[in-house]
Amino acid sequence: MFKLWICIFIISFFWTCQSSDSSFIRMKVDGKEAGIIPVLRIGENTYPFVIDSAGFAEINDLPLSIPTQGLLQYGRYRLFLYLEPEKNLDIYLNLFPHSLGAEFRGAGALKNEILNGKYGETDFVPDYTLDEDTFMRSLEAVKQQYDRKIDSLHLDSFFTGLVKEKFKYTIFGYLGKYPEKHAKTLRTDTYKPSEVYRDYLRILIKQEKGLLEYEDYRQALLGWVEAYSNNGLSGNTDFEILLAELECIHHSVARPQLAEFLTDHYISDYVSRNGIERLEQLLPYYEAKVKNPEKRERFRQLCEKWRKKASGAPAFDFNCINADSVDIRLRDFRGKFVYLCFWNTSCASSVKSLLSLKEMERKWKNKPICFIGISTDQEEKVWKKFMVLHEIHGIQLFGKDVMQQIDFYQVRQLPYFVLIDPEGKIVKADMTSPADPATARLLQQVL
């Protein structure tokens, strides 16, 4: 496939190569997504690719006077590009999930392969059992080996320095993970990073806004904050740890772009996992540091999703079918409490919860409550076969609109439970499991 499309490029664009010294990018895309336009970002400038029906696209006359980094974005897919004056680049982009990736041809091919991970130590696995000094030396050894490989290629000094700096964060990003991983691996709650270790981390992980586009740098920066802020907080709650991280950002991160990224990351991550109960305490930090309209809008939408599933909010009026293919809606259970269990036939924990659900049905059979299992399986026949094979009874439904339900309740893992009151309002989302004593205590209060 690659040889075919490159031959087409050579024939179709031969006159361009002969008549111009300007730089251009040509691209062939397989598995393109309808309605999405790939764009090349260079600094503040954006250049769209227009893909024809055969999957070909190009950008001509790029205004390059010096070597420049670019970022090709196609939906969620990102590809770093290294562009040079008077050097052309051909890209084959495969967007099929089973073979996702890119290939390069042309004068800039080798450098772009290196920029996107070639020669990186992808098989390196850090040993978190090592003491601090030995761990730091092990990372240095990997970095030195990579640098020698790059030097042996005899590329220009600008590019060589660029990729060495990028890989530095790939490998030294493990420094931020070390304190937590080391303590967990050795099963100790007494370890905390020494001042020598923290200083070593501070010197290596620089505060450079231009590096934020690199995932490795972002992860290294997050590790830097966590190593500095979580020192000695192993027994604290998630919220207390978050506050320590936000204070660290406030006092130690000088560049606004970095502070914005870190603040948005930590607060959004906490809210996505824990909800908006502590939102009033977090908003002053968020408002002070996060100014980007897109980030603020995503955070607003995240908070709105949590408001939709807050206690007292209307529950999602699901549309499911039972084993006899009869349509069943939540409204059919008005006048009774409803305990929902979202599960999947491939999830062992889900199946175990269904057995506990059966016990709850027996225990509360004389109370105004229904226990309902909703399958998240994609195929109805798989669900029905599983039900028969394992003799699962009670109110079991197949979710025709299950993806909408998962989005509404922000289900991240199965099994997932929700308690709904007789009026169809949420009593508690993220409910405890049937086997958890807290579930029986809450049911005793409301029934």
Backbone torsions as a table, in degrees:
resi	resn	phi	psi	omega
1	MET	NA	-46.0	-177.1
2	PHE	-63.8	-43.5	-178.8
3	LYS	-63.0	-37.1	-179.1
4	LEU	-63.8	-49.2	-176.0
5	TRP	-72.8	-28.4	178.9
6	ILE	-70.4	-33.7	175.7
7	CYS	-65.0	-40.8	177.4
8	ILE	-61.2	-42.5	177.5
9	PHE	-57.7	-46.9	-175.2
10	ILE	-61.3	-43.3	-179.1
11	ILE	-70.4	-46.2	-173.1
12	SER	-69.8	-32.0	-172.7
13	PHE	-114.1	17.8	-176.1
14	PHE	-58.7	-41.1	-177.9
15	TRP	-65.0	-30.9	179.7
16	THR	-65.9	-42.2	-179.2
17	CYS	-63.7	-31.6	-176.7
18	GLN	-81.9	-24.1	-168.5
19	SER	-107.7	-3.1	-174.0
20	SER	-145.8	145.6	174.8
21	ASP	-100.0	1.8	-177.1
22	SER	-73.1	159.5	179.5
23	SER	-86.9	143.7	173.5
24	PHE	-145.8	159.8	176.7
25	ILE	-119.7	131.9	174.8
26	ARG	-119.7	143.0	-173.2
27	MET	-140.4	141.1	170.5
28	LYS	-118.9	128.9	-176.1
29	VAL	-117.4	127.5	169.3
30	ASP	-110.6	137.8	-179.2
31	GLY	79.5	31.8	-177.2
32	LYS	-65.4	149.8	-178.1
33	GLU	-96.7	129.2	-179.1
34	ALA	-64.2	136.7	175.0
35	GLY	82.1	-2.1	-179.7
36	ILE	-110.4	128.9	-179.0
37	ILE	-104.6	121.9	176.7
38	PRO	-71.2	143.9	-179.7
39	VAL	-132.6	150.5	173.0
40	LEU	-105.6	124.8	178.4
41	ARG	-108.7	124.8	175.0
42	ILE	-126.6	106.1	-174.6
43	GLY	61.0	-125.0	179.2
44	GLU	-90.7	-1.9	-175.7
45	ASN	-97.0	145.8	-179.7
46	THR	-126.0	131.3	-179.6
47	TYR	-123.0	112.6	-179.3
48	PRO	-79.4	145.3	170.0
49	PHE	-94.9	134.8	173.0
50	VAL	-106.0	111.2	-176.1
51	ILE	-90.2	128.7	178.5
52	ASP	-81.5	-179.3	-174.3
53	SER	-64.7	-22.0	179.2
54	ALA	-90.0	-2.6	178.3
55	GLY	91.9	15.3	179.6
56	PHE	-100.3	148.0	177.7
57	ALA	-154.7	161.3	177.9
58	GLU	-155.7	156.6	170.2
59	ILE	-127.9	120.5	-178.4
60	ASN	-103.6	160.6	171.4
61	ASP	56.2	48.1	174.6
62	LEU	-65.9	130.6	-176.4
63	PRO	-79.8	76.1	-176.8
64	LEU	-109.1	123.4	174.1
65	SER	-109.6	-19.6	177.6
66	ILE	-139.4	160.3	175.3
67	PRO	-56.2	138.9	-172.3
68	THR	-140.6	144.6	171.6
69	GLN	-89.4	141.4	175.9
70	GLY	-131.6	168.3	178.7
71	LEU	-133.0	117.7	175.5
72	LEU	-89.7	121.1	179.3
73	GLN	-116.8	127.2	176.3
74	TYR	-134.0	94.3	-172.6
75	GLY	63.3	-123.7	179.7
76	ARG	-87.2	-10.5	-177.8
77	TYR	-81.7	135.3	178.9
78	ARG	-129.2	141.1	179.7
79	LEU	-139.2	123.0	178.2
80	PHE	-78.2	139.4	-179.8
81	LEU	-126.4	143.9	174.5
82	TYR	-115.5	115.1	-171.9
83	LEU	-114.8	137.1	-178.5
84	GLU	-129.0	148.5	178.2
85	PRO	-57.5	135.8	175.0
86	GLU	62.8	21.1	174.6
87	LYS	-124.6	125.9	-176.2
88	ASN	-95.2	159.0	-175.9
89	LEU	-139.3	129.5	174.0
90	ASP	-109.6	133.9	-176.8
91	ILE	-125.5	130.5	168.5
92	TYR	-106.7	118.4	-175.4
93	LEU	-112.6	116.7	179.6
94	ASN	-105.8	113.4	-176.1
95	LEU	-102.9	6.2	176.0
96	PHE	-69.7	132.8	-173.7
97	PRO	-54.9	-36.0	-175.5
98	HIS	-76.4	-14.0	-178.0
99	SER	-141.3	34.2	-175.8
100	LEU	-58.4	130.8	178.0
101	GLY	164.1	-177.7	-177.4
102	ALA	-138.1	149.8	172.8
103	GLU	-126.0	149.7	-177.3
104	PHE	-121.6	146.9	170.5
105	ARG	-138.8	161.6	179.1
106	GLY	106.1	-177.0	-174.4
107	ALA	-62.9	-28.4	-176.8
108	GLY	-99.6	13.6	-172.5
109	ALA	-62.6	-50.9	-174.9
110	LEU	-59.4	-46.4	-178.2
111	LYS	-63.4	-37.2	179.7
112	ASN	-72.4	-32.4	173.9
113	GLU	-63.6	-42.7	179.7
114	ILE	-66.0	-43.7	-179.1
115	LEU	-59.8	-31.7	-178.0
116	ASN	-99.7	22.1	167.1
117	GLY	116.5	-9.5	179.0
118	LYS	-62.8	137.3	-176.5
119	TYR	77.9	-3.1	175.8
120	GLY	-69.7	151.3	-177.9
121	GLU	-82.0	71.1	-174.6
122	THR	-68.9	-19.5	-178.8
123	ASP	-94.7	5.0	-179.3
124	PHE	-73.4	131.4	177.0
125	VAL	-123.8	115.0	-178.3
126	PRO	-66.8	144.9	178.9
127	ASP	-101.2	100.9	-175.5
128	TYR	-78.7	-1.4	175.1
129	THR	-80.6	-14.9	-177.3
130	LEU	-68.0	152.7	172.9
131	ASP	-71.2	168.0	-172.7
132	GLU	-54.2	-52.2	-174.5
133	ASP	-62.7	-44.9	-179.5
134	THR	-65.6	-37.3	178.6
135	PHE	-64.0	-45.4	179.2
136	MET	-61.7	-41.6	179.8
137	ARG	-65.0	-35.4	-179.6
138	SER	-65.1	-37.9	177.3
139	LEU	-68.6	-40.2	179.1
140	GLU	-61.1	-38.0	-179.5
141	ALA	-64.1	-40.8	178.4
142	VAL	-66.1	-42.3	179.4
143	LYS	-63.1	-41.4	179.6
144	GLN	-65.3	-38.8	178.2
145	GLN	-63.3	-42.6	177.7
146	TYR	-63.0	-45.7	-179.1
147	ASP	-59.1	-39.3	179.5
148	ARG	-65.2	-38.7	177.4
149	LYS	-61.5	-45.7	-178.8
150	ILE	-65.5	-42.6	179.5
151	ASP	-61.0	-34.7	-177.3
152	SER	-67.5	-15.3	-179.8
153	LEU	-84.4	-14.2	176.5
154	HIS	55.9	46.0	175.0
155	LEU	-85.3	170.4	-177.9
156	ASP	-63.9	154.3	-172.4
157	SER	-65.2	-33.2	-179.2
158	PHE	-64.3	-49.5	-179.6
159	PHE	-66.9	-41.8	179.9
160	THR	-57.9	-45.4	178.0
161	GLY	-64.3	-36.2	-179.4
162	LEU	-63.3	-50.5	-175.8
163	VAL	-74.0	-29.7	174.7
164	LYS	-64.3	-41.4	179.0
165	GLU	-66.1	-41.3	179.5
166	LYS	-62.4	-45.4	-178.8
167	PHE	-68.9	-26.1	177.4
168	LYS	-55.2	-41.8	-179.1
169	TYR	-77.1	-25.8	174.9
170	THR	-61.7	-45.6	-174.1
171	ILE	-87.7	-41.4	-178.4
172	PHE	-81.0	-3.5	172.0
173	GLY	-62.2	-22.2	177.6
174	TYR	-67.4	-18.2	-179.8
175	LEU	-61.7	-40.2	-179.4
176	GLY	-68.6	-28.9	-179.8
177	LYS	-81.6	-21.2	-171.4
178	TYR	-56.9	-48.7	-176.2
179	PRO	-54.5	-48.9	-178.9
180	GLU	-69.3	-44.9	-178.7
181	LYS	-65.4	-39.3	-180.0
182	HIS	-62.9	-46.3	-179.4
183	ALA	-64.2	-41.1	-179.4
184	LYS	-69.7	-40.7	-178.4
185	THR	-64.0	-40.8	-179.7
186	LEU	-89.3	-2.4	179.6
187	ARG	53.7	54.6	178.5
188	THR	-130.7	143.0	175.8
189	ASP	-111.0	13.4	-178.9
190	THR	-100.4	-14.8	-176.6
191	TYR	-76.1	138.4	167.2
192	LYS	-145.2	147.9	-174.3
193	PRO	-60.0	140.2	177.3
194	SER	-76.1	165.3	177.0
195	GLU	-63.0	-35.9	178.1
196	VAL	-61.2	-43.9	179.9
197	TYR	-64.6	-44.9	-178.3
198	ARG	-66.3	-38.5	176.9
199	ASP	-65.7	-39.6	177.9
200	TYR	-60.7	-43.5	178.7
201	LEU	-64.9	-43.3	-178.5
202	ARG	-63.2	-39.1	-179.1
203	ILE	-69.3	-38.9	-175.9
204	LEU	-76.5	-42.5	-175.6
205	ILE	-91.3	95.1	-177.5
206	LYS	-80.2	156.4	176.7
207	GLN	-94.0	92.6	-177.5
208	GLU	-126.2	114.1	-176.7
209	LYS	-64.8	-30.6	-178.1
210	GLY	-67.1	-13.5	-178.7
211	LEU	-92.7	-4.1	-175.1
212	LEU	-62.6	-21.9	-179.5
213	GLU	-70.4	-17.4	-179.5
214	TYR	-89.6	125.9	179.4
215	GLU	-60.0	-39.3	-179.7
216	ASP	-62.7	-38.4	178.4
217	TYR	-68.6	-41.4	179.5
218	ARG	-60.7	-42.9	179.3
219	GLN	-65.9	-38.5	178.1
220	ALA	-64.9	-39.7	179.3
221	LEU	-66.0	-41.2	176.8
222	LEU	-62.0	-41.5	178.0
223	GLY	-63.5	-36.5	177.4
224	TRP	-60.8	-46.6	179.7
225	VAL	-63.2	-44.4	-177.0
226	GLU	-66.8	-39.1	179.1
227	ALA	-65.8	-35.1	-179.0
228	TYR	-80.5	-38.1	-172.6
229	SER	-88.6	-29.0	-173.7
230	ASN	-93.2	13.2	-177.6
231	ASN	-62.8	110.8	178.2
232	GLY	82.7	13.3	-177.7
233	LEU	-106.6	23.5	-173.9
234	SER	-59.5	-29.8	-177.7
235	GLY	-95.2	3.7	-176.5
236	ASN	-85.5	164.9	179.1
237	THR	-75.4	164.9	177.8
238	ASP	-58.1	-38.4	-177.8
239	PHE	-69.1	-40.3	177.8
240	GLU	-64.4	-38.6	176.9
241	ILE	-65.9	-41.6	177.6
242	LEU	-59.6	-45.8	179.4
243	LEU	-60.4	-39.0	178.0
244	ALA	-64.1	-39.3	178.3
245	GLU	-66.2	-41.4	179.7
246	LEU	-66.8	-37.1	176.5
247	GLU	-67.2	-37.8	176.8
248	CYS	-61.0	-45.3	178.7
249	ILE	-61.6	-44.2	-177.5
250	HIS	-61.1	-40.5	-173.9
251	HIS	-94.3	-22.1	-169.6
252	SER	-118.3	-13.9	-178.5
253	VAL	-105.5	110.1	-172.3
254	ALA	-85.3	-33.7	-174.6
255	ARG	-79.3	124.1	-175.9
256	PRO	-56.8	-38.9	-178.1
257	GLN	-64.8	-38.4	178.9
258	LEU	-70.9	-42.9	178.5
259	ALA	-61.9	-37.3	178.5
260	GLU	-65.0	-48.3	179.3
261	PHE	-58.4	-48.7	-176.2
262	LEU	-66.0	-44.8	-179.5
263	THR	-62.9	-46.1	179.0
264	ASP	-62.2	-41.6	-179.1
265	HIS	-62.5	-52.5	-173.7
266	TYR	-68.7	-42.7	-178.6
267	ILE	-70.9	-42.5	179.6
268	SER	-63.5	-40.9	178.9
269	ASP	-63.5	-42.7	179.9
270	TYR	-64.3	-46.3	-178.6
271	VAL	-64.6	-38.8	-179.8
272	SER	-62.7	-28.9	-178.8
273	ARG	-94.8	-30.7	-170.1
274	ASN	-119.5	-9.4	178.5
275	GLY	90.0	-168.6	-170.0
276	ILE	-109.0	16.9	-179.0
277	GLU	-60.4	-34.7	-179.5
278	ARG	-101.9	18.3	-172.7
279	LEU	-59.2	-40.4	-178.2
280	GLU	-59.7	-33.7	179.0
281	GLN	-76.2	-24.6	-176.9
282	LEU	-91.2	-27.6	-175.3
283	LEU	-57.4	-40.2	178.4
284	PRO	-57.8	-39.6	177.0
285	TYR	-65.2	-45.0	-176.8
286	TYR	-65.0	-47.4	-178.4
287	GLU	-63.0	-33.4	-177.3
288	ALA	-73.6	-31.7	-171.3
289	LYS	-108.7	-30.4	-172.8
290	VAL	-100.8	112.6	-177.9
291	LYS	-113.9	-16.8	-177.2
292	ASN	-63.7	123.7	-176.7
293	PRO	-60.3	-36.9	-178.8
294	GLU	-68.0	-41.9	177.4
295	LYS	-63.6	-43.4	-178.7
296	ARG	-64.2	-37.9	-179.8
297	GLU	-69.2	-40.7	177.4
298	ARG	-62.4	-39.5	179.5
299	PHE	-68.0	-39.1	177.6
300	ARG	-60.9	-43.6	179.5
301	GLN	-65.0	-38.0	177.2
302	LEU	-61.5	-46.2	179.5
303	CYS	-64.3	-36.8	-179.5
304	GLU	-65.1	-36.8	177.2
305	LYS	-62.4	-38.7	178.2
306	TRP	-69.7	-33.6	177.5
307	ARG	-65.0	-34.7	-179.1
308	LYS	-65.6	-28.6	-178.3
309	LYS	-109.4	19.7	177.2
310	ALA	-72.2	158.5	178.0
311	SER	-57.6	130.6	-179.7
312	GLY	95.0	-13.2	177.8
313	ALA	-79.5	152.6	178.8
314	PRO	-62.2	133.8	177.3
315	ALA	-74.7	161.6	177.9
316	PHE	-70.7	124.2	-178.9
317	ASP	-82.6	84.6	-171.4
318	PHE	-63.8	158.3	177.1
319	ASN	-126.2	100.5	-175.3
320	CYS	-124.9	177.5	171.8
321	ILE	-128.8	153.0	176.0
322	ASN	-94.7	-173.7	-175.8
323	ALA	-63.1	-20.2	177.7
324	ASP	-94.6	10.4	179.2
325	SER	66.2	26.0	176.1
326	VAL	-89.2	134.2	179.3
327	ASP	-66.8	134.0	179.9
328	ILE	-130.1	131.2	177.7
329	ARG	-117.6	157.8	176.3
330	LEU	-58.5	-37.6	-178.1
331	ARG	-59.7	-21.0	178.3
332	ASP	-66.3	-13.3	-176.8
333	PHE	-109.8	15.5	178.5
334	ARG	-57.6	141.4	-177.4
335	GLY	98.0	-8.1	178.1
336	LYS	-131.8	153.1	169.6
337	PHE	-70.7	150.1	179.4
338	VAL	-129.3	126.4	175.8
339	TYR	-110.0	110.2	-177.2
340	LEU	-93.2	139.8	173.8
341	CYS	-126.6	108.7	174.9
342	PHE	-84.6	130.0	-175.3
343	TRP	-147.5	174.9	179.8
344	ASN	-146.4	144.3	-176.7
345	THR	-64.2	-22.8	-178.8
346	SER	-89.2	-1.2	-175.7
347	CYS	-105.4	112.3	-178.1
348	ALA	-62.0	-39.0	179.3
349	SER	-64.0	-35.8	178.4
350	SER	-62.0	-46.7	-178.3
351	VAL	-62.9	-40.0	178.0
352	LYS	-61.8	-38.8	179.3
353	SER	-67.1	-32.3	177.8
354	LEU	-63.8	-35.8	176.9
355	LEU	-65.6	-39.6	177.1
356	SER	-67.9	-33.1	178.9
357	LEU	-63.7	-37.8	178.2
358	LYS	-62.6	-39.5	178.1
359	GLU	-66.0	-37.9	178.3
360	MET	-65.2	-39.2	177.6
361	GLU	-58.3	-41.8	179.3
362	ARG	-66.4	-43.2	-175.9
363	LYS	-67.9	-36.4	-174.0
364	TRP	-110.9	25.4	-173.3
365	LYS	-63.3	-24.2	-179.2
366	ASN	-97.1	11.2	-179.5
367	LYS	-109.3	155.9	-178.0
368	PRO	-77.9	68.9	179.9
369	ILE	-146.2	141.9	177.1
370	CYS	-115.2	138.5	176.7
371	PHE	-108.4	117.4	-170.6
372	ILE	-123.4	128.1	172.5
373	GLY	-97.1	131.4	177.7
374	ILE	-118.8	116.1	-179.0
375	SER	-76.9	137.8	176.1
376	THR	-101.3	11.1	178.4
377	ASP	-62.8	150.0	179.4
378	GLN	-81.1	-28.3	-177.1
379	GLU	-111.4	125.6	-178.8
380	GLU	-62.8	-38.9	-177.5
381	LYS	-65.9	-33.4	177.0
382	VAL	-64.2	-44.1	179.4
383	TRP	-62.7	-47.2	-177.6
384	LYS	-64.0	-41.7	178.9
385	LYS	-62.5	-41.0	179.5
386	PHE	-64.8	-40.5	-179.6
387	MET	-61.1	-43.5	-179.4
388	VAL	-69.7	-45.3	-176.5
389	LEU	-61.4	-39.0	-176.2
390	HIS	-102.2	6.8	176.2
391	GLU	52.2	53.1	179.2
392	ILE	-91.6	125.1	-176.3
393	HIS	-119.8	-164.5	-176.5
394	GLY	83.1	-165.8	-179.9
395	ILE	-84.2	102.0	-179.7
396	GLN	-119.8	128.1	-174.3
397	LEU	-125.2	152.7	174.0
398	PHE	-105.7	122.9	-172.6
399	GLY	-82.0	99.9	175.7
400	LYS	-64.4	-32.7	179.3
401	ASP	-111.7	34.5	-170.9
402	VAL	-64.2	-31.5	179.6
403	MET	-66.8	-34.1	175.2
404	GLN	-67.6	-38.3	177.7
405	GLN	-65.7	-43.2	179.5
406	ILE	-61.6	-41.5	178.3
407	ASP	-67.1	-41.1	-178.3
408	PHE	-62.6	-46.3	-177.7
409	TYR	-90.3	-0.8	-179.8
410	GLN	53.9	50.7	-179.4
411	VAL	-71.6	123.4	-179.0
412	ARG	-111.6	-20.2	176.1
413	GLN	-153.6	155.5	-179.5
414	LEU	-110.1	151.4	-4.7
415	PRO	-73.0	159.2	-179.6
416	TYR	-133.7	140.4	-171.0
417	PHE	-127.7	145.3	177.9
418	VAL	-139.0	138.1	174.5
419	LEU	-111.2	128.8	-175.4
420	ILE	-123.1	142.2	-176.5
421	ASP	-87.3	173.3	-175.8
422	PRO	-61.8	-18.2	178.8
423	GLU	-92.6	3.8	179.4
424	GLY	83.9	21.2	178.6
425	LYS	-106.9	151.4	-176.7
426	ILE	-73.0	125.5	171.0
427	VAL	-85.9	-48.9	178.6
428	LYS	-157.9	119.8	167.9
429	ALA	-88.1	167.9	-173.5
430	ASP	53.4	41.4	-177.7
431	MET	-68.0	153.9	176.5
432	THR	-69.5	161.5	-175.3
433	SER	-74.3	164.4	178.8
434	PRO	-58.0	-34.1	-177.1
435	ALA	-82.7	-10.3	-178.9
436	ASP	-77.0	127.9	179.1
437	PRO	-56.7	-25.9	179.6
438	ALA	-64.5	-29.4	178.3
439	THR	-65.8	-46.7	178.3
440	ALA	-62.9	-38.2	179.7
441	ARG	-64.0	-42.7	-179.6
442	LEU	-67.8	-40.7	179.3
443	LEU	-64.6	-36.1	176.9
444	GLN	-63.2	-33.7	179.6
445	GLN	-71.0	-39.4	-172.3
446	VAL	-93.1	-22.0	-177.2
447	LEU	-89.9	NA	NA
